[in-house]
Amino acid sequence: MKSILNLSSLSRRLAATTLLLTLPWGAQAQGSTPESPYAGQTIGIAVANEIPYGYTNLKGEAQGVGPDVAQAVLATMGIKDIKWTSTAFSSLIPGLQARHFDMVAAEMAILPARCDQVLFSEPNSSYGEGLLVAQGNPQKIHSYQHFVDHDSKVAIMAGADQLDILNALGVPQERIVTLANNADAISTVSTGRADAYAATSATVAQLAELGKRTQAAQPFEDPMVNDQAVRSWGAFAFHPEAQTLAQDFNKALLAFKQTQAWRDILATYGFTEQDMQQASQRTQAQLCGK
């Protein structure tokens, strides 16, 4: 199979190519892919092993809202051969810049600082915040503000957006515990290394289902930064030079978001109807501050 790890070469080679995505979803999946300039290509995609956004199961298979949508969209472009990489969240952007893979499918939040480093697709998802606490929530933790007002510790994943939120709220650094990956959250909270784990609401809900030692903090008060409730928009990321690939993927993504198949994928991983509606309320340009 041909590889598209050489992104700049791919962009030049396909600069004059327009991908035809006007057929209905079913017709595209069944008949249009052989005509695609991407047919037969192999693409490298990275995830951060974060449930439910992008992770690998015990068989090494990629799952999550990012991988599932990516596979469906890429299929319409003629790309079926995917090389998956699981890495730390903090390594996603450096790895993409070093071209260790072509694309990130971790539902990484679109932020202006990240827009200076990578090329984002249009949003694929939208999600709010949450807290994973010990079963019974013994410290009665219901907000990020708790860690400003009380001498309790909160864990976060290295490189995740929650650090920026906690910093904006004024949580002291000595109360923040950094984890290498999302998989350590349950043991960290259940053993008391931290009193809670701050993550998105969907991540917290999925982690809470994995055992009886932890639960999602309920009720939960959304953090307010600059008088606005915090909400993120997740997207796929590409190398800055892969403009043609990103543009073609965007066209296919926007078409796929109009289908029931897209809604079914998001619902499978715990996204609500409101989350799905919010996913189309912002554009990449708006979120990048352009």
DRENDO-1510 file (C-alpha; in Angstrom, 1 decimal, always signed):
<recs>
REC; n; res; u; v; w
REC; 1; MET; +0.0; +0.0; +0.0 .
REC; 2; LYS; +1.2; +3.6; -0.7 .
REC; 3; SER; +1.8; +5.7; +2.4 .
REC; 4; ILE; +0.9; +9.4; +2.8 .
REC; 5; LEU; +3.3; +10.1; +5.5 .
REC; 6; ASN; +5.0; +12.6; +3.2 .
REC; 7; LEU; +2.4; +15.2; +3.6 .
REC; 8; SER; +4.0; +18.1; +1.7 .
REC; 9; SER; +4.4; +15.8; -1.3 .
REC; 10; LEU; +0.8; +14.7; -1.0 .
REC; 11; SER; -0.5; +18.3; -0.9 .
REC; 12; ARG; +1.5; +19.2; -4.0 .
REC; 13; ARG; +0.4; +16.1; -5.9 .
REC; 14; LEU; -3.3; +16.6; -5.2 .
REC; 15; ALA; -3.4; +20.4; -5.3 .
REC; 16; ALA; -5.4; +20.4; -8.5 .
REC; 17; THR; -7.7; +17.6; -7.5 .
REC; 18; THR; -11.3; +18.1; -6.4 .
REC; 19; LEU; -12.9; +15.3; -4.4 .
REC; 20; LEU; -16.5; +14.7; -5.6 .
REC; 21; LEU; -18.7; +14.1; -2.5 .
REC; 22; THR; -22.1; +14.9; -3.9 .
REC; 23; LEU; -23.6; +11.4; -3.8 .
REC; 24; PRO; -25.7; +10.2; -0.9 .
REC; 25; TRP; -23.7; +8.6; +2.0 .
REC; 26; GLY; -24.7; +5.1; +1.0 .
REC; 27; ALA; -23.7; +5.5; -2.6 .
REC; 28; GLN; -20.4; +7.0; -1.7 .
REC; 29; ALA; -19.5; +4.1; +0.6 .
REC; 30; GLN; -20.4; +1.5; -2.0 .
REC; 31; GLY; -19.3; +2.9; -5.3 .
REC; 32; SER; -17.3; +6.2; -5.3 .
REC; 33; THR; -14.1; +5.2; -3.5 .
REC; 34; PRO; -12.2; +3.6; -6.5 .
REC; 35; GLU; -12.3; +7.0; -8.3 .
REC; 36; SER; -10.8; +8.8; -5.3 .
REC; 37; PRO; -7.2; +10.0; -5.7 .
REC; 38; TYR; -6.6; +8.6; -2.2 .
REC; 39; ALA; -7.7; +5.1; -3.1 .
REC; 40; GLY; -5.1; +2.6; -2.0 .
REC; 41; GLN; -3.3; +5.0; +0.3 .
REC; 42; THR; -2.3; +4.2; +3.9 .
REC; 43; ILE; -2.8; +6.8; +6.6 .
REC; 44; GLY; -1.2; +7.0; +10.0 .
REC; 45; ILE; -3.6; +8.2; +12.8 .
REC; 46; ALA; -2.8; +8.8; +16.4 .
REC; 47; VAL; -5.0; +8.6; +19.5 .
REC; 48; ALA; -4.3; +9.4; +23.2 .
REC; 49; ASN; -5.9; +6.4; +24.7 .
REC; 50; GLU; -8.6; +8.6; +26.3 .
REC; 51; ILE; -12.1; +7.1; +26.6 .
REC; 52; PRO; -14.4; +7.9; +24.8 .
REC; 53; TYR; -12.5; +10.1; +22.4 .
REC; 54; GLY; -9.9; +7.8; +21.0 .
REC; 55; TYR; -8.3; +4.7; +22.5 .
REC; 56; THR; -7.2; +1.2; +21.7 .
REC; 57; ASN; -8.9; -1.9; +23.2 .
REC; 58; LEU; -7.1; -5.1; +24.4 .
REC; 59; LYS; -6.9; -6.3; +20.8 .
REC; 60; GLY; -5.1; -3.2; +19.7 .
REC; 61; GLU; -8.2; -2.0; +17.8 .
REC; 62; ALA; -8.9; +1.7; +17.7 .
REC; 63; GLN; -12.2; +2.8; +19.2 .
REC; 64; GLY; -13.9; +6.0; +20.3 .
REC; 65; VAL; -15.8; +8.8; +18.6 .
REC; 66; GLY; -12.6; +10.1; +16.8 .
REC; 67; PRO; -11.5; +6.8; +15.3 .
REC; 68; ASP; -15.1; +5.7; +14.4 .
REC; 69; VAL; -15.9; +8.9; +12.6 .
REC; 70; ALA; -12.4; +9.0; +11.0 .
REC; 71; GLN; -12.8; +5.5; +9.6 .
REC; 72; ALA; -16.2; +6.3; +8.2 .
REC; 73; VAL; -15.1; +9.6; +6.6 .
REC; 74; LEU; -11.9; +8.2; +5.2 .
REC; 75; ALA; -13.8; +5.3; +3.6 .
REC; 76; THR; -15.7; +7.8; +1.5 .
REC; 77; MET; -12.3; +9.1; +0.4 .
REC; 78; GLY; -11.1; +5.7; -0.6 .
REC; 79; ILE; -8.8; +5.2; +2.4 .
REC; 80; LYS; -9.3; +2.0; +4.3 .
REC; 81; ASP; -5.8; +1.1; +5.4 .
REC; 82; ILE; -5.0; +2.8; +8.7 .
REC; 83; LYS; -1.9; +2.5; +10.8 .
REC; 84; TRP; -3.0; +3.4; +14.4 .
REC; 85; THR; -0.7; +4.8; +17.0 .
REC; 86; SER; -1.5; +5.3; +20.7 .
REC; 87; THR; +0.6; +7.9; +22.5 .
REC; 88; ALA; +0.4; +10.4; +25.4 .
REC; 89; PHE; -1.9; +13.3; +24.8 .
REC; 90; SER; +1.0; +15.7; +25.3 .
REC; 91; SER; +2.9; +13.9; +22.4 .
REC; 92; LEU; +0.1; +14.3; +19.8 .
REC; 93; ILE; +1.1; +17.7; +18.5 .
REC; 94; PRO; +4.9; +17.1; +18.6 .
REC; 95; GLY; +4.4; +13.7; +16.9 .
REC; 96; LEU; +2.2; +15.3; +14.2 .
REC; 97; GLN; +4.8; +18.0; +13.6 .
REC; 98; ALA; +7.5; +15.4; +13.3 .
REC; 99; ARG; +5.3; +13.5; +10.9 .
REC; 100; HIS; +5.3; +10.3; +12.9 .
REC; 101; PHE; +1.7; +10.1; +11.8 .
REC; 102; ASP; -0.6; +12.0; +9.3 .
REC; 103; MET; -3.5; +12.8; +11.5 .
REC; 104; VAL; -4.8; +12.9; +15.1 .
REC; 105; ALA; -8.2; +11.5; +15.9 .
REC; 106; ALA; -8.3; +12.3; +19.7 .
REC; 107; GLU; -11.1; +14.9; +19.6 .
REC; 108; MET; -8.5; +17.5; +20.6 .
REC; 109; ALA; -10.1; +20.8; +21.5 .
REC; 110; ILE; -9.6; +23.6; +19.0 .
REC; 111; LEU; -7.7; +26.3; +20.8 .
REC; 112; PRO; -5.9; +29.4; +19.2 .
REC; 113; ALA; -2.5; +28.3; +20.6 .
REC; 114; ARG; -2.9; +24.9; +19.0 .
REC; 115; CYS; -4.1; +26.5; +15.7 .
REC; 116; ASP; -0.6; +28.0; +15.4 .
REC; 117; GLN; +0.9; +24.5; +15.6 .
REC; 118; VAL; -1.4; +22.2; +13.6 .
REC; 119; LEU; -4.2; +22.4; +11.1 .
REC; 120; PHE; -7.6; +21.5; +12.5 .
REC; 121; SER; -10.7; +20.2; +10.7 .
REC; 122; GLU; -14.1; +21.6; +11.4 .
REC; 123; PRO; -15.5; +20.5; +14.8 .
REC; 124; ASN; -16.6; +16.9; +15.1 .
REC; 125; SER; -17.8; +17.1; +18.7 .
REC; 126; SER; -18.6; +19.4; +21.6 .
REC; 127; TYR; -18.3; +18.6; +25.3 .
REC; 128; GLY; -18.4; +20.1; +28.7 .
REC; 129; GLU; -16.4; +19.4; +31.9 .
REC; 130; GLY; -16.8; +16.9; +34.7 .
REC; 131; LEU; -15.2; +15.4; +37.8 .
REC; 132; LEU; -14.4; +11.8; +38.7 .
REC; 133; VAL; -14.5; +11.3; +42.5 .
REC; 134; ALA; -14.3; +8.4; +45.0 .
REC; 135; GLN; -17.5; +6.4; +45.4 .
REC; 136; GLY; -19.9; +8.3; +47.7 .
REC; 137; ASN; -18.0; +11.5; +47.0 .
REC; 138; PRO; -16.8; +11.7; +50.6 .
REC; 139; GLN; -15.4; +15.3; +50.2 .
REC; 140; LYS; -18.6; +16.5; +48.6 .
REC; 141; ILE; -16.8; +17.9; +45.5 .
REC; 142; HIS; -19.1; +19.3; +42.9 .
REC; 143; SER; -17.0; +21.9; +41.0 .
REC; 144; TYR; -13.5; +22.9; +40.0 .
REC; 145; GLN; -13.9; +25.9; +42.3 .
REC; 146; HIS; -13.7; +23.4; +45.2 .
REC; 147; PHE; -9.9; +23.2; +44.7 .
REC; 148; VAL; -9.6; +27.0; +45.0 .
REC; 149; ASP; -11.5; +27.0; +48.3 .
REC; 150; HIS; -10.3; +23.8; +49.9 .
REC; 151; ASP; -7.0; +22.0; +50.4 .
REC; 152; SER; -7.9; +19.1; +48.1 .
REC; 153; LYS; -5.9; +17.7; +45.2 .
REC; 154; VAL; -7.2; +17.3; +41.6 .
REC; 155; ALA; -5.6; +15.2; +39.0 .
REC; 156; ILE; -5.4; +16.0; +35.3 .
REC; 157; MET; -3.9; +14.4; +32.2 .
REC; 158; ALA; -0.7; +15.9; +31.0 .
REC; 159; GLY; -1.3; +18.4; +28.1 .
REC; 160; ALA; -5.1; +18.4; +28.6 .
REC; 161; ASP; -7.2; +21.6; +28.6 .
REC; 162; GLN; -8.1; +21.2; +32.2 .
REC; 163; LEU; -4.8; +22.7; +33.3 .
REC; 164; ASP; -5.7; +26.0; +31.6 .
REC; 165; ILE; -9.1; +26.0; +33.2 .
REC; 166; LEU; -7.8; +25.3; +36.7 .
REC; 167; ASN; -5.1; +28.0; +36.3 .
REC; 168; ALA; -7.7; +30.5; +35.2 .
REC; 169; LEU; -9.8; +29.7; +38.3 .
REC; 170; GLY; -6.7; +30.2; +40.5 .
REC; 171; VAL; -6.2; +26.7; +41.7 .
REC; 172; PRO; -2.7; +26.5; +43.4 .
REC; 173; GLN; -0.2; +24.4; +41.5 .
REC; 174; GLU; +0.5; +22.2; +44.6 .
REC; 175; ARG; -3.1; +21.0; +44.5 .
REC; 176; ILE; -2.8; +19.7; +40.9 .
REC; 177; VAL; -1.5; +16.2; +40.2 .
REC; 178; THR; -0.5; +15.4; +36.6 .
REC; 179; LEU; -1.0; +12.0; +35.2 .
REC; 180; ALA; +0.7; +10.6; +32.1 .
REC; 181; ASN; -2.5; +9.1; +30.7 .
REC; 182; ASN; -6.2; +8.9; +31.2 .
REC; 183; ALA; -6.0; +5.2; +32.2 .
REC; 184; ASP; -4.5; +6.1; +35.6 .
REC; 185; ALA; -7.4; +8.2; +36.7 .
REC; 186; ILE; -9.4; +5.5; +38.5 .
REC; 187; SER; -6.5; +4.2; +40.6 .
REC; 188; THR; -5.3; +7.8; +41.4 .
REC; 189; VAL; -8.7; +8.8; +42.8 .
REC; 190; SER; -9.6; +5.5; +44.5 .
REC; 191; THR; -6.3; +5.3; +46.3 .
REC; 192; GLY; -6.5; +8.9; +47.5 .
REC; 193; ARG; -3.4; +10.2; +45.5 .
REC; 194; ALA; -5.9; +12.8; +44.3 .
REC; 195; ASP; -9.4; +13.7; +45.5 .
REC; 196; ALA; -10.8; +14.0; +42.0 .
REC; 197; TYR; -9.9; +13.7; +38.4 .
REC; 198; ALA; -10.9; +16.7; +36.2 .
REC; 199; ALA; -11.8; +15.8; +32.6 .
REC; 200; THR; -14.6; +16.3; +30.1 .
REC; 201; SER; -18.0; +15.1; +31.1 .
REC; 202; ALA; -18.0; +12.3; +28.5 .
REC; 203; THR; -14.6; +11.0; +29.8 .
REC; 204; VAL; -15.8; +11.1; +33.4 .
REC; 205; ALA; -19.0; +9.2; +32.5 .
REC; 206; GLN; -17.1; +6.5; +30.7 .
REC; 207; LEU; -14.6; +6.1; +33.5 .
REC; 208; ALA; -17.3; +5.9; +36.1 .
REC; 209; GLU; -18.8; +2.9; +34.3 .
REC; 210; LEU; -15.6; +0.9; +34.6 .
REC; 211; GLY; -15.8; +0.1; +38.3 .
REC; 212; LYS; -17.4; +0.6; +41.6 .
REC; 213; ARG; -14.6; +2.6; +43.2 .
REC; 214; THR; -15.3; +5.9; +41.6 .
REC; 215; GLN; -18.3; +7.9; +40.3 .
REC; 216; ALA; -19.1; +11.1; +38.4 .
REC; 217; ALA; -19.6; +14.1; +40.7 .
REC; 218; GLN; -23.3; +14.8; +40.7 .
REC; 219; PRO; -24.5; +17.5; +40.7 .
REC; 220; PHE; -21.7; +19.2; +38.9 .
REC; 221; GLU; -21.3; +23.0; +38.5 .
REC; 222; ASP; -19.8; +24.0; +35.2 .
REC; 223; PRO; -16.6; +26.1; +35.6 .
REC; 224; MET; -17.0; +29.7; +34.6 .
REC; 225; VAL; -14.1; +31.5; +32.9 .
REC; 226; ASN; -14.6; +35.1; +31.9 .
REC; 227; ASP; -18.2; +34.8; +32.9 .
REC; 228; GLN; -18.8; +32.0; +30.4 .
REC; 229; ALA; -19.4; +28.3; +31.1 .
REC; 230; VAL; -16.5; +26.3; +29.7 .
REC; 231; ARG; -17.2; +24.1; +26.6 .
REC; 232; SER; -14.8; +22.6; +24.1 .
REC; 233; TRP; -15.1; +21.7; +20.5 .
REC; 234; GLY; -13.1; +18.6; +19.4 .
REC; 235; ALA; -11.7; +18.1; +15.9 .
REC; 236; PHE; -9.2; +16.2; +13.9 .
REC; 237; ALA; -5.7; +17.6; +13.4 .
REC; 238; PHE; -3.3; +17.5; +10.5 .
REC; 239; HIS; +0.3; +18.7; +9.8 .
REC; 240; PRO; +0.2; +22.4; +8.7 .
REC; 241; GLU; +1.5; +21.5; +5.2 .
REC; 242; ALA; -1.3; +18.9; +4.6 .
REC; 243; GLN; -3.8; +21.5; +3.5 .
REC; 244; THR; -5.2; +19.5; +0.6 .
REC; 245; LEU; -5.7; +16.4; +2.7 .
REC; 246; ALA; -7.4; +18.5; +5.5 .
REC; 247; GLN; -9.6; +20.3; +3.0 .
REC; 248; ASP; -10.8; +17.1; +1.4 .
REC; 249; PHE; -11.3; +15.4; +4.7 .
REC; 250; ASN; -13.3; +18.4; +5.8 .
REC; 251; LYS; -15.7; +18.1; +2.9 .
REC; 252; ALA; -16.3; +14.5; +3.6 .
REC; 253; LEU; -16.7; +15.2; +7.4 .
REC; 254; LEU; -19.3; +17.9; +6.8 .
REC; 255; ALA; -21.2; +15.5; +4.6 .
REC; 256; PHE; -21.0; +12.7; +7.1 .
REC; 257; LYS; -22.2; +15.0; +9.9 .
REC; 258; GLN; -25.5; +15.2; +8.1 .
REC; 259; THR; -26.1; +11.5; +8.4 .
REC; 260; GLN; -27.8; +9.3; +11.0 .
REC; 261; ALA; -24.6; +7.3; +11.1 .
REC; 262; TRP; -22.7; +10.2; +12.6 .
REC; 263; ARG; -25.3; +10.7; +15.2 .
REC; 264; ASP; -25.3; +7.1; +16.1 .
REC; 265; ILE; -21.6; +7.1; +16.6 .
REC; 266; LEU; -21.7; +10.0; +19.0 .
REC; 267; ALA; -24.7; +8.6; +20.9 .
REC; 268; THR; -22.8; +5.3; +21.3 .
REC; 269; TYR; -20.1; +7.1; +23.2 .
REC; 270; GLY; -22.4; +9.1; +25.5 .
REC; 271; PHE; -22.8; +12.4; +23.6 .
REC; 272; THR; -26.2; +13.9; +24.2 .
REC; 273; GLU; -28.5; +15.6; +21.7 .
REC; 274; GLN; -27.4; +18.9; +23.0 .
REC; 275; ASP; -23.7; +18.0; +22.4 .
REC; 276; MET; -24.5; +17.0; +18.8 .
REC; 277; GLN; -26.3; +20.4; +18.2 .
REC; 278; GLN; -23.4; +22.3; +19.8 .
REC; 279; ALA; -20.9; +20.4; +17.5 .
REC; 280; SER; -22.1; +22.5; +14.6 .
REC; 281; GLN; -22.5; +25.8; +16.5 .
REC; 282; ARG; -18.9; +26.9; +16.0 .
REC; 283; THR; -16.5; +26.8; +13.1 .
REC; 284; GLN; -12.8; +26.1; +13.0 .
REC; 285; ALA; -12.1; +29.7; +12.0 .
REC; 286; GLN; -14.1; +31.0; +14.9 .
REC; 287; LEU; -12.4; +28.8; +17.4 .
REC; 288; CYS; -9.0; +29.6; +16.1 .
REC; 289; GLY; -9.8; +33.3; +16.4 .
REC; 290; LYS; -9.5; +34.0; +12.7 .
</recs>
